[in-house]
Amino acid sequence: MKWRKIAFLIFVAFALLWLVARAFSWGACSWYGYQTGRDTRYAAFIGCMVKVDERWVPRSELRIVQ
């Protein structure tokens, strides 16, 4: 029974760490949009998206598009 509690606590710790990382990524994406004056949004499994020529492009691929 004790190992179940430990496993549960480890799972909760990883879940909280993941949520904090997602919140930080969302904030960094929002800050990038504020600093550059571009429209940005955060997509859950893609990351920061930037609006370029009426379409959304991942921020990591911006050099390819420009």
C-alpha positions in Angstrom: 0.0 0.0 0.0 2.8 2.4 0.8 4.3 2.1 -2.7 0.9 3.2 -4.2 1.1 6.5 -2.2 4.6 7.1 -3.3 3.7 6.4 -7.0 0.7 8.7 -6.7 2.8 11.5 -5.2 5.4 11.1 -8.0 2.6 11.3 -10.6 1.2 14.4 -9.0 4.6 16.0 -8.9 5.2 15.3 -12.6 1.7 16.6 -13.5 2.3 19.8 -11.6 5.7 20.2 -13.2 4.2 19.7 -16.7 1.5 22.4 -15.9 4.1 24.9 -14.8 6.1 24.3 -18.0 3.0 24.8 -20.1 2.2 28.0 -18.3 5.7 29.3 -18.8 5.6 28.4 -22.5 2.3 30.2 -22.9 3.6 33.3 -21.2 6.8 33.3 -23.3 4.7 33.1 -26.5 2.5 36.0 -25.3 5.6 38.0 -24.4 7.1 37.4 -27.9 3.9 38.7 -29.5 3.9 41.8 -27.3 7.6 42.5 -28.0 7.3 42.1 -31.8 3.8 43.5 -32.3 2.7 40.2 -34.0 -0.4 38.1 -33.4 0.5 35.0 -31.5 -1.3 32.1 -29.9 -0.1 29.0 -28.1 -1.1 25.6 -29.5 -1.0 22.8 -27.0 1.1 20.3 -28.9 2.8 22.6 -31.4 4.0 25.5 -29.4 4.0 29.2 -30.2 2.2 30.1 -33.4 2.7 33.4 -35.3 0.3 34.9 -37.8 2.1 35.5 -41.1 0.1 36.5 -44.3 -3.2 35.4 -42.9 -2.0 31.9 -41.8 -0.6 30.6 -38.6 3.0 29.3 -38.7 5.0 27.8 -35.8 7.5 30.3 -34.4 10.3 27.8 -34.9 9.7 27.8 -38.7 9.5 31.6 -39.1 12.9 31.9 -40.8 11.7 29.5 -43.5 8.6 31.6 -44.2 10.2 35.0 -44.2 
